[in-house]
């Protein structure tokens, strides 16, 4: 099967399923993931040469999706680097972030310990435990922001509180995830410390050397529409891809290197806006849908009907919802939120989705988790993201209609 035909099928399936998901009040990324899972299911039971050719060419699809991931993570870095949400941080936001993060991380580690015999064969045990904690503690800030925007509830204090708390949580999760990356596959206290030093050194070098050069380049032409502006954007694009490649050579994932230039350029909001205008169409129409469909295709449905898979899936979903929702709920209540406000905060903080899926795909690619654990956590992501919109509508009396997109734009801003 020709690669262009495969891309056509994937893009068509992604957008059709995404349109259905948006139509019923869900995020577009849910439809894209379901489309990928459907293709995976079809390939599981589809025999013949065409299926074999599809699987043989899946690496090409993976590389196209990775390009989309690199550009997406640069956009995430741009928004985090702007400090727009952290500038509004308060003690209550930090309390909600901690209240949602600590119980879910601890619950994930305990589940990782309990499920290690069944789900962690062939991977580093400590890495698996830490990754389970990380996977349950993530909050999907882009999806959350677009749910808030589409339901027109951004004026509510509970929503503003949740966005700031989610920003803090995302930064903490990415920091932990970076510490799990290294050329060495086994995780020990010594190489964890070495990774932290490596990240600090790379961050300092980027801040002192790369950041001034990039900002000078953007100031010279990145904010204009002429040839100088296109040249500057082209050089920034090359720096994103080069940074992503260099991090893979150092044993880290491409997401790390792709996000770094965004962090360095985030303070320039004019450039961020022009970059979004220049890349939004390609990301939304092709690259991001391919990435998430491929993420859906990566699940292993062969053992989905087994007792082990069902029991651990229900257990992970229950612990993920209980620890994240109630941890954020009680933290908000302790700092003065009403019951109705705290319920909205809990539902928003329990939203996973985009960032969770990126982290899961990184964990699978790096060999931190196996395919069965990935499939279970994939279901956790779907369930917690799907349940968010109906609960928030009910507790805020928001209107039923309104598009909820995948959230690839700047956090909290309509696309």
C-alpha positions in Angstrom: 0.0 0.0 0.0 1.5 3.3 -1.1 2.4 5.7 1.8 0.2 8.5 0.3 -2.8 6.2 0.3 -2.1 5.3 3.9 -1.8 9.0 4.8 -5.1 9.7 3.0 -6.9 7.0 5.0 -5.4 8.2 8.3 -6.2 11.9 7.7 -9.8 11.1 6.5 -10.4 8.8 9.4 -9.0 11.3 11.9 -11.1 14.2 10.7 -14.3 12.2 10.3 -14.0 10.7 13.8 -12.9 14.1 15.2 -16.0 15.8 13.6 -18.2 13.2 15.3 -16.5 13.7 18.6 -16.9 17.5 18.4 -20.5 17.0 17.4 -21.3 15.1 20.6 -19.5 17.6 22.8 -16.1 15.9 23.1 -12.6 17.0 22.1 -11.4 16.4 18.5 -8.4 14.4 19.9 -10.8 11.8 21.3 -12.1 11.1 17.8 -8.5 10.9 16.4 -7.5 8.4 19.1 -10.6 6.3 18.5 -9.8 6.3 14.8 -6.3 5.1 15.5 -7.7 2.4 17.8 -10.1 1.3 15.1 -7.3 1.0 12.5 -5.3 -1.0 15.1 -8.3 -3.3 15.6 -8.7 -3.7 11.9 -5.0 -4.6 11.4 -5.3 -7.1 14.3 -7.9 -9.2 12.5 -7.0 -8.2 8.9 -4.8 -10.9 7.2 -3.0 -10.6 3.9 -0.3 -8.8 2.1 -1.9 -5.4 2.3 -1.9 -5.5 6.1 1.7 -6.6 6.1 2.7 -3.7 3.8 0.8 -1.2 6.1 2.7 -2.4 9.1 6.0 -2.4 7.3 5.4 1.3 6.4 4.2 2.3 9.8 7.7 3.8 10.6 7.2 6.4 8.0 3.8 7.4 9.5 5.6 7.5 12.9 8.2 9.9 11.6 5.5 12.2 10.2 3.7 12.1 13.5 6.9 12.9 15.4 7.4 16.0 13.2 3.9 17.1 14.3 4.8 16.3 17.9 8.0 18.5 17.6 6.0 21.5 16.4 3.3 20.9 18.9 5.8 20.8 21.8 7.4 24.0 20.5 4.0 25.7 20.8 3.6 24.3 24.3 7.0 25.7 25.2 6.0 29.1 23.8 3.1 29.4 26.1 4.8 28.1 29.2 7.8 30.4 28.4 5.5 33.4 28.3 4.7 33.0 32.0 1.2 34.3 31.4 -0.5 31.8 33.7 2.3 31.6 36.3 2.2 35.4 36.7 -1.3 34.9 38.3 -0.2 32.1 40.6 -1.5 32.3 44.1 -1.2 30.2 47.2 -4.5 28.6 46.5 -3.4 27.6 43.0 -0.3 26.0 44.3 -2.4 24.2 46.9 -4.7 22.8 44.2 -1.8 21.8 42.1 -0.2 20.0 45.1 -3.5 18.5 46.2 -4.1 17.1 42.8 -0.5 16.0 42.1 0.6 14.3 45.3 -2.2 11.8 45.9 -2.4 10.9 42.2 1.4 10.4 41.9 1.4 8.3 45.1 -1.5 6.3 43.9 0.1 5.7 40.6 3.4 4.5 42.2 1.4 2.2 44.4 -0.5 0.8 41.5 2.8 0.4 39.6 4.2 -1.6 42.5 1.1 -3.8 42.7 0.9 -4.3 38.9 4.6 -4.8 38.3 4.4 -8.6 38.1 1.7 -8.4 35.4 2.6 -5.3 33.4 6.3 -4.4 33.7 8.0 -7.4 32.1 11.1 -6.3 30.1 11.2 -2.7 31.5 13.1 -1.1 34.3 11.1 -1.6 37.5 11.9 1.8 39.1 11.2 3.6 35.9 7.9 1.8 35.5 6.8 2.8 39.1 7.7 6.4 38.6 6.1 6.6 35.2 2.8 5.1 36.6 2.8 7.9 39.2 3.5 10.5 36.5 0.8 9.2 34.2 -1.9 9.5 36.8 -0.8 13.0 38.0 -0.9 14.7 34.6 -3.5 17.4 33.8 -4.2 18.2 30.1 -3.9 22.0 30.2 -4.6 22.5 26.4 -7.8 20.4 26.4 -8.9 22.0 29.7 -8.4 25.5 28.3 -10.4 24.8 25.2 -13.2 23.2 27.2 -13.3 26.4 29.3 -13.3 28.6 26.2 -15.9 26.6 24.2 -18.3 26.5 27.2 -17.8 30.3 27.7 -17.0 29.8 31.4 -13.6 31.5 31.5 -15.0 34.2 33.8 -15.6 31.8 36.6 -13.0 31.9 39.5 -12.9 28.1 39.5 -11.7 28.0 35.9 -9.0 30.7 36.4 -7.8 28.8 39.4 -7.7 25.5 37.5 -5.7 26.9 34.6 -3.0 28.3 36.9 -2.9 25.0 39.0 -2.7 22.9 35.8 0.2 25.0 34.5 2.1 24.4 37.7 1.2 20.7 37.5 2.4 20.4 33.9 5.8 22.0 34.7 6.2 19.5 37.6 5.3 16.6 35.4 7.6 17.6 32.6 10.5 18.0 35.1 9.9 14.5 36.4 9.6 13.1 32.9 12.9 14.7 31.9 14.6 13.0 34.8 13.4 9.6 33.5 15.2 10.1 30.2 18.8 9.0 29.7 20.9 6.9 27.5 21.1 4.4 30.4 18.0 2.3 30.5 18.2 1.4 34.2 17.3 4.1 36.7 19.4 4.5 39.8 19.8 7.3 42.3 23.2 8.1 40.8 22.1 8.5 37.2 18.9 10.3 38.3 21.2 12.9 39.9 23.4 12.9 36.8 20.4 13.6 34.6 19.3 16.5 36.8 22.8 18.0 36.5 22.7 17.4 32.7 19.4 19.2 32.4 20.5 22.1 34.5 23.7 22.5 32.5 21.8 22.3 29.2 19.2 24.8 30.4 21.9 27.2 31.5 23.7 26.9 28.2 20.5 27.5 26.3 19.6 30.5 28.4 22.9 32.1 28.2 23.9 31.3 24.6 21.0 30.1 22.5 18.2 32.4 23.9 20.0 35.7 23.0 20.7 34.5 19.5 17.1 33.4 18.8 15.7 36.6 20.3 18.0 38.7 18.2 16.9 36.8 15.1 13.2 37.2 15.9 13.7 40.9 16.7 15.4 41.4 13.3 12.7 39.8 11.2 10.4 37.3 13.0 7.6 39.8 13.5 7.3 40.9 9.9 5.3 39.4 7.0 8.0 39.9 4.4 11.0 37.8 3.3 12.9 38.7 6.5 10.1 37.4 8.6 9.8 34.1 6.6 13.6 33.7 6.8 13.5 34.1 10.6 10.7 31.7 11.0 12.5 29.2 8.7 15.6 29.4 10.9 13.5 29.0 14.0 11.9 25.9 12.4 15.3 24.5 11.7 16.4 25.2 15.3 13.4 23.2 16.5 14.2 20.2 14.4 17.9 20.5 15.2 17.3 20.7 18.9 15.0 17.7 18.7 17.6 15.7 16.8 20.4 16.7 19.3 18.3 15.5 22.2 17.7 12.2 20.6 21.5 11.8 20.1 21.9 12.5 23.8 19.4 9.7 24.6 16.4 12.0 25.4 13.1 12.2 23.5 12.4 14.7 20.7 9.7 16.4 22.8 12.4 17.7 25.1 14.5 19.4 22.4 11.5 20.7 20.5 10.0 22.4 23.6 13.3 24.1 24.6 13.3 26.8 21.8 9.7 27.6 22.7 10.6 28.2 26.3 13.4 30.5 25.2 11.1 32.5 22.8 7.9 32.5 24.8 8.3 36.0 26.1 7.8 37.4 22.5 4.0 37.1 22.2 4.0 38.9 18.8 6.2 36.2 17.3 4.2 33.5 19.0 1.0 34.8 17.4 2.6 35.0 13.9 4.1 31.5 14.4 0.7 30.2 15.2 -0.8 31.8 12.1 1.9 30.4 9.9 1.8 26.8 11.2 -1.7 26.3 12.4 -3.1 24.9 9.2 -0.4 22.3 8.7 -0.6 21.2 12.3 -4.3 21.0 12.5 -5.0 19.3 9.1 -2.1 16.8 8.9 0.7 16.6 11.4 -1.2 16.5 14.7 -4.0 14.2 13.5 -1.4 11.8 12.2 0.4 11.8 15.5 -2.7 11.0 17.5 -4.0 8.4 15.1 -0.7 6.7 15.3 -0.8 6.9 19.1 -4.2 5.1 18.9 -2.7 2.5 16.5 0.0 1.8 19.1 -2.4 0.2 21.6 -2.3 -3.6 21.9 -5.9 -4.9 21.7 -4.9 -8.6 21.5 -5.4 -9.0 25.3 -8.1 -6.5 25.8 -10.6 -9.2 26.7 -8.4 -10.9 29.3 -9.2 -10.7 33.0 -5.8 -9.1 33.7 -6.4 -6.3 31.3 -9.9 -5.6 32.5 -9.1 -5.7 36.2 -6.1 -3.4 35.9 -7.9 -1.0 33.5 -10.8 -0.6 36.0 -8.3 -0.2 38.9 -6.2 2.4 37.1 -9.3 4.4 36.0 -10.8 4.3 39.5 -7.5 5.4 41.3 -6.8 8.1 38.6 -10.2 9.7 39.0 -10.4 9.4 42.8 -7.0 10.8 43.6 -7.0 13.6 41.1 -10.6 14.8 41.5 -10.8 14.5 45.2 -7.3 15.8 45.8 -8.0 18.9 43.9 -11.5 19.2 45.3 -10.4 19.1 49.0 -7.5 21.4 48.3 -9.8 24.0 46.8 -12.3 23.6 49.6 -9.5 24.1 52.2 -8.6 27.4 50.6 -12.1 28.9 50.5 -13.8 27.6 47.4 -17.5 26.7 47.6 -18.6 23.1 47.0 -19.8 23.9 43.5 -16.6 25.7 42.6 -14.4 22.9 44.1 -16.3 20.3 42.0 -15.6 22.2 38.8 -11.9 22.5 39.9 -11.8 18.7 40.5 -13.4 17.9 37.1 -11.0 20.2 35.2 -7.9 19.0 37.0 -9.0 15.4 36.3 -8.9 16.2 32.5 -6.0 14.4 30.9 -5.9 14.0 27.1 -3.3 15.8 25.0 -0.4 16.0 27.5 -1.1 12.6 28.9 -1.0 11.0 25.4 2.2 12.7 24.5 3.8 11.5 27.8 2.4 8.0 27.2 3.9 7.8 23.7 7.2 9.0 25.0 7.2 6.4 27.7 6.4 3.6 25.1 9.0 4.9 22.7 11.7 5.1 25.4 10.9 1.6 26.7 9.9 2.9 30.1 6.5 1.1 29.9 5.4 -1.9 27.8 2.6 -2.0 25.3 0.0 -3.5 27.6 0.6 -0.9 30.3 0.5 1.8 27.5 -2.9 0.4 26.4 -4.3 0.5 29.9 -3.1 4.1 30.5 -4.5 5.0 27.1 -8.0 3.9 28.2 -7.5 5.9 31.4 -6.8 9.0 29.3 -9.9 8.5 27.1 -12.2 7.9 30.1 -11.0 10.9 32.2 -11.1 13.2 29.2 -14.5 12.1 28.0 -16.1 12.5 31.4 -14.9 16.1 31.9 -17.2 18.0 29.5 -20.5 16.5 30.8 -19.6 17.0 34.4 -18.5 20.6 33.9 -21.6 21.4 31.9 -23.8 20.0 34.6 -22.0 21.9 37.4 -21.7 25.2 35.7 -25.0 25.0 33.7 -23.0 25.8 30.6 -24.8 25.5 27.2 -24.7 22.1 25.4 -23.4 23.4 22.1 -20.0 24.7 21.1 -17.0 23.2 19.5 -14.3 21.7 21.6 -11.1 21.3 19.6 -8.0 19.3 20.2 -6.2 22.2 21.9 -3.1 22.6 19.7 -3.1 26.4 20.0 -1.9 28.6 22.8 -3.4 27.7 26.1 -6.6 29.4 26.9 -7.0 31.2 23.6 -9.5 30.4 21.0 -8.1 29.0 17.8 
